[in-house]
Amino acid sequence: MNRYLSYSSGIQYVVKPKEKMVVNLEYAQGKSYNYGVYLRFGYGF
């Protein structure tokens, strides 16, 4: 099994506190200049 080091950082904004609605923006960087930007609405649970 190969393992690679990666880094990530993100921010979270609460859109509607009563409904617990949030927006997440994340940036991740891995090996060989691979990177990703993720925009997520809500939680998976």
Order of alpha helices (4+ residues) and beta strands (2+ residues): beta-beta-beta
